[in-house]
Amino acid sequence: MEYQSTRDPSVKMSASQVIMQGISPEGGLFVPVSFPDLKASFENMAKMDYQELARFLFSLFLTDFTQEEIEDCVKKAYSPEKFGGKEPVRLVPLTGTGENKYLLELWHGPTCAFKDMALQILPHFLGTALKKQAGDQTALILVATSGDTGKAALEGFKDVEHTRILVFYPKNGVSPMQQLQMQTQEGENVFVCAVEGNFDDAQSGVKAIFTDEQIKARLKEHGVFFSSANSINWGRLLPQLVYYFYSYFELYRTKALPSLSDRINIVVPTGNFGNILAAYYAARMGLPVKKFICASNANRVLTDFISTGVYDRRREFYTTASPSMDILISSNLERLLFALCGENHQTLSGWMNELSQKGCYQVGDSVKEKLQALFFGGSCDDVRTAAVIQEMLSKEQYLCDPHTAVAVDVYRQYLANSQDNTPTVIASTADPYKFASSVLQAIGQPKEKDEFENLIRLEEFSGVKAPLQIKQLKEKSVRFTEVASKDQLRQAVLRCLPQI
């Protein structure tokens, strides 16, 4: 299996190379040159547990890894100790919204967010790739986060040999608990810096550093190269394919799907477009999906794009109760557009240049028609988000976080619009206790200034216990308090790594 850049057809690399590099030198994203059709393997795949399914799927894409290396990565990443059970995900039926609606809980890992599903294994992928390609070099992993990726990446790469990781997050753009998770992170090779601005400022700054030849040359003198743990890295996207296949086969095993040709809908609360892109890639491999339902919060740039074919980031940015979705530049959309335009590198590059220079671009009618045939887009503001959280608790006896609430609301919009009762999987992306104050307010309870008091009050009112890893944050010391402007990120890279 080879990988190509979305922007330069001459750039082709192996799996270990793209996992190490993260982003193509000219700024493009790596995609597989082809996707295998797995429909003939479904009967056998339906008998696999999560680890077996992961090993099978990874072997198709990591063709320069040995089977033993893949097995070792999977075993270390998805242990029952890390995810609180034999299978790292849970599929929970929703009875109050009709038959065949399921929440896919992806947040049972160490940092209580779906990012653990990829970021517990990415360090092992990268470690294996380093041994093959880099010798004694050190990977400096730069991460821009809107909340959950930062902590999950820090935890995954903590004290991993030959790696260092620096996470940038928007100063006022994450929840108090998300910020505390990052600021208290342990590990000798981890660094954290807040950014004055929003997530797009942090993400644009990191992308600029990746293509800065001067700073790359400076690092090279010390045996250091850049890599990424954001979903622009193929090693982040690949693990996310697994849980969509797993949930489909779980529905079949529990008789919710009569046959392995029956279709499902998939709903994903979406910011950077990586999680829903993984579902689309699973469908390209044969997963029978009728509709991809793309759920946005008040930052509805994706909703408008699906509706109009115009992507325009020149709009007001909203800080919401679902901060991991507070994004106006959805990087992984580039990969989808590359597929929909027939892998025309020149066309794709033109759109990305327009986005960079003008802040907007418009796709042609053909691409828009393909997009709308596959995707439904909807948005949900904070008022509706709070109402859904309250309704879910009162009608479903289910405590959900704001991102999952956005997904549920947009699914309801789709259902009202289409009357489509296809069995539906709704991605539940975070533990509600990561957003205790927002959830507490949503269910009509006053919040306290102290976030841990809010946690206790939410436990008492809902009857749902907070995860231990969240409770234990109260005892941890804050290590990282640095704040940088968006123009100071290059200096922050060197400042956080004084030995360079």
Buried (B, 14 or more C-beta within 10 A) or exposed (E): BBBBBBBBEEBBBBBBBBBBBBBBBEBBBBBBEEBEEBEEBBEEBBEBEBBBBBBBBBBBBBEBBEEEBBBBBBEBBBEEEBBBEEBBBBBEBBEEBEEBBBBBBBBBBBBBBBBBBBBBBBBBBBBBBBEBBBEEBBBBBBBBBBBBBBBBBBBBBBEBEBBBBBBBBBBEBBBBBBBBBBBBBEBEBBBBBBBBBBBBBBBBBBBBBBBBEEBBEBBEEEEBBBBBBBBBBBBBBBBBBBBBBBBBBBBBEEEBBEEBEBBBBBBBBBBBBBBBBBBBBBBBBBBBBBBBBBBBBBBBBBBBBBBBBEBBBEEEBBBBBBBBBBBBBBBBBBBBBBBBBEBBBEBBBBBBEBBEEEBBBBBEEEBBEBBBEBBBBBBBBBEBBBBBBBBBBEEBEBBBBBBBBBBBBBBBBBBEEBEEEBBBBBBBBBBBBBBBBBBBBBBEBEBBEEBBBBBBBBBEBBEBEBBEBBBEBEEEEEBBEEEBEBEBBBEBBEBBBEEB
